[in-house]
């Protein structure tokens, strides 16, 4: 009887916590939507008398342009070209960043030897390399992929490296005392502890991936959202330019949401944040 009462109380508490978390998420979503509507409404309302709509267009005109752009099919040609460069460059850059950053975080001597070389490579402005990539690899998708890769790799690498280095020594010593093997130590102590850093690197590198693809398309391309924005800008069509920029913003938000969903699942073992609502600690 006592066990049943305890079980019922536990289930009730869990259900209350779940409802509280759901309400918190719904409240945040409502506030975000309200803020977005306010900003767009203010933009639409102020356009024409507070500032000339020729220079920044209006939400209504941009929405109409996007609709026509999607309906005539030209949107997907540019969108697919940009997304292909982003996805391939991001995936390869993130993977190699992890494969190099995680082991170097364990090997202090090797990290110290390679540190000045990696720092020097990271210090090269990738924008300056973009024309060279076009000369070396042509105007196809390859130079865009390489440019995205160079931007993503270092962000993920340094976050993975810092994550491994941040693991407290006492946890490692405790695992050794308990008889953990090297593989167990990495899989059950070091990697989980470094996961927040890794996920942060994956999230921070998303805008860099988009920037890399767009810069590559600015330099030399015959399609892509960057190419489209450049063409519309040269024609003084601010509506088309703003439409392309908004699509890029949407891409960043969606990709960040995907990584965020993975982050919540991967870090569900962490205690809730102190600000309530059942969210995950950052």
C-alpha positions in Angstrom: 0.0 0.0 0.0 2.8 2.4 1.0 4.7 1.6 -2.2 1.7 2.4 -4.3 1.2 5.7 -2.6 4.8 6.6 -3.1 4.6 5.6 -6.8 1.5 7.7 -7.3 3.1 10.7 -5.7 6.2 10.2 -7.9 4.1 9.9 -11.0 2.1 13.0 -10.0 5.3 15.0 -9.4 6.7 13.9 -12.7 3.5 14.8 -14.5 3.4 18.2 -12.8 7.0 18.9 -13.8 6.2 17.9 -17.4 3.2 20.2 -17.5 5.3 23.0 -16.1 8.0 22.5 -18.7 5.4 22.3 -21.4 3.8 25.5 -20.3 7.2 27.2 -20.1 8.0 26.2 -23.7 4.5 27.3 -24.9 5.0 30.7 -23.1 8.4 31.2 -24.7 7.0 30.3 -28.2 4.1 32.8 -27.7 6.5 35.5 -26.7 8.8 34.8 -29.6 5.8 34.9 -32.1 4.5 38.2 -30.5 8.0 39.8 -30.8 8.3 38.7 -34.4 4.8 40.0 -35.3 5.6 43.3 -33.5 8.9 43.7 -35.4 7.4 42.9 -38.8 4.3 45.0 -38.1 6.5 48.0 -37.1 8.6 47.5 -40.2 5.6 47.4 -42.4 3.9 50.4 -40.7 7.0 52.6 -40.6 7.9 51.9 -44.3 6.9 54.7 -46.6 6.9 57.6 -44.2 9.6 56.9 -41.6 12.0 55.6 -44.3 12.0 54.9 -48.0 10.8 51.4 -48.7 13.1 51.4 -51.8 16.1 50.8 -49.6 14.8 48.1 -47.3 11.5 47.0 -49.0 8.6 45.9 -46.8 7.6 42.5 -45.3 4.6 42.3 -47.7 6.6 42.9 -50.8 9.3 40.4 -49.6 6.6 37.8 -49.0 5.1 38.3 -52.4 8.6 38.1 -54.0 9.3 34.8 -52.1 6.0 33.3 -53.3 6.7 34.2 -56.9 10.3 33.0 -56.6 9.2 29.6 -55.3 6.3 29.2 -57.7 8.5 29.8 -60.8 10.9 27.1 -59.6 14.1 29.2 -59.7 14.2 29.3 -55.9 15.0 25.6 -55.6 17.9 25.8 -58.1 19.7 28.4 -56.0 18.6 26.9 -52.6 19.8 23.4 -53.5 23.2 24.7 -54.7 23.8 26.6 -51.4 22.5 23.9 -49.2 24.7 21.3 -50.9 27.8 23.3 -50.2 26.8 24.0 -46.6 25.9 20.4 -45.7 28.9 18.8 -47.3 31.4 21.3 -46.0 29.8 21.4 -42.5 29.7 17.6 -42.2 33.4 17.1 -43.3 34.6 20.0 -41.3 32.8 19.0 -38.1 33.9 15.3 -38.5 37.6 16.1 -39.0 37.5 18.7 -36.3 36.2 16.1 -33.8 38.7 13.4 -35.1 41.6 15.8 -34.5 40.4 17.8 -31.5 39.4 14.9 -29.3 42.7 12.9 -29.4 44.9 16.1 -29.3 43.0 17.1 -26.1 44.4 13.8 -24.5 47.9 14.3 -25.9 49.3 17.4 -24.4 52.8 17.1 -26.0 51.4 16.7 -29.5 49.0 19.6 -28.9 51.8 21.9 -27.9 53.8 20.9 -31.0 51.0 21.5 -33.4 49.4 24.5 -31.6 51.4 27.3 -33.4 50.8 25.7 -36.8 47.1 25.4 -36.2 46.9 28.9 -34.8 48.7 30.2 -37.9 46.3 28.4 -40.2 43.3 29.6 -38.3 44.6 33.2 -38.5 44.5 33.2 -42.3 41.4 35.2 -43.4 39.3 32.7 -45.3 37.8 35.5 -47.4 41.4 36.1 -48.8 41.6 32.4 -49.7 38.3 32.3 -51.6 39.8 33.7 -54.9 42.6 31.2 -54.7 40.2 28.4 -54.2 38.4 29.5 -57.4 41.7 29.6 -59.3 42.6 26.1 -58.0 39.3 24.3 -58.2 37.2 26.3 -60.6 33.8 27.9 -60.1 31.9 24.7 -59.3 30.7 23.5 -55.9 34.2 22.3 -54.7 35.6 25.7 -53.8 32.5 26.6 -51.8 32.7 23.2 -49.9 36.3 23.8 -49.1 35.7 27.3 -47.9 32.8 26.1 -45.6 35.1 23.3 -44.4 37.9 25.7 -43.4 35.5 27.8 -41.4 33.8 25.0 -39.6 36.8 22.8 -38.9 38.6 25.2 -36.5 35.5 26.1 -34.6 34.7 22.4 -33.9 38.3 21.5 -33.4 39.0 24.1 -30.7 35.8 23.4 -28.9 36.4 19.6 -28.9 40.0 20.2 -27.7 38.8 22.6 -24.9 36.1 20.1 -23.9 38.6 17.3 -23.4 41.0 19.5 -21.6 38.3 20.8 -19.3 37.6 17.3 -17.7 38.5 17.4 -14.1 41.5 15.2 -13.2 39.8 13.7 -10.2 37.2 12.1 -12.4 39.8 10.5 -14.5 41.8 9.3 -11.5 38.6 7.9 -10.0 37.9 5.9 -13.2 41.4 4.5 -13.2 41.1 3.5 -9.6 37.8 1.7 -10.4 39.6 -0.3 -13.1 38.5 1.5 -16.2 40.3 0.7 -19.4 41.5 3.5 -21.7 38.5 3.0 -24.1 36.1 3.0 -21.1 37.7 6.1 -19.8 37.1 8.0 -23.0 33.6 6.6 -23.7 32.2 7.0 -20.2 34.1 9.9 -18.7 35.9 12.2 -21.1 33.5 12.2 -24.1 30.3 12.8 -22.0 32.1 15.6 -20.1 33.3 17.2 -23.3 29.9 16.8 -25.0 28.6 20.3 -24.1 31.7 21.9 -25.6 31.4 19.8 -28.7 27.7 20.7 -29.2 28.5 24.3 -28.6 31.1 24.1 -31.4 28.6 22.5 -33.7 26.1 25.3 -33.1 28.6 28.1 -33.3 29.9 26.8 -36.7 26.5 26.9 -38.4 26.6 30.6 -39.2 30.2 30.2 -40.4 29.2 27.4 -42.7 26.5 29.7 -44.3 28.9 32.6 -44.5 31.5 30.4 -46.2 29.0 29.2 -48.9 27.7 32.7 -49.5 31.2 34.2 -49.8 32.2 31.5 -52.3 29.1 32.3 -54.4 29.9 36.0 -54.2 33.4 35.4 -55.6 32.5 33.1 -58.5 29.3 31.2 -59.2 26.4 30.8 -61.6 23.8 29.8 -59.0 23.2 29.8 -55.3 21.6 32.2 -52.8 24.8 34.2 -52.7 24.8 34.6 -56.4 21.1 35.5 -56.4 21.6 38.2 -53.7 24.6 39.6 -55.7 22.5 39.8 -58.9 19.5 41.4 -57.2 21.8 43.9 -55.4 23.4 44.9 -58.8 19.9 45.6 -60.1 19.0 47.7 -57.0 16.2 45.3 -56.3 16.2 45.5 -52.5 13.2 43.3 -52.3 15.0 40.4 -53.9 18.1 41.0 -51.8 16.1 41.0 -48.6 14.3 37.9 -49.7 17.6 36.1 -50.1 18.9 37.3 -46.8 15.7 36.2 -45.0 16.1 32.7 -46.6 19.7 32.5 -45.2 18.4 33.5 -41.8 15.8 30.8 -42.0 18.5 28.2 -42.9 20.6 29.2 -39.8 17.5 29.0 -37.5 16.5 25.6 -38.8 20.0 24.1 -38.7 20.4 25.5 -35.2 17.1 23.9 -34.2 18.2 20.5 -35.4 21.5 20.7 -33.4 19.5 22.0 -30.5 17.1 19.0 -30.6 20.1 16.7 -30.7 21.7 18.6 -27.8 18.6 18.2 -25.6 18.5 14.4 -26.4 22.3 13.9 -25.9 22.4 16.0 -22.6 19.2 14.7 -21.1 21.2 13.3 -18.2 22.1 16.8 -17.1 20.1 18.3 -14.2 17.5 21.0 -15.1 18.6 24.6 -15.2 18.0 26.7 -12.1 15.7 29.1 -14.0 12.9 26.5 -14.0 10.8 25.2 -16.8 12.5 21.9 -17.0 15.1 23.3 -19.5 18.6 21.9 -19.9 21.5 23.6 -18.2 23.7 25.4 -20.7 
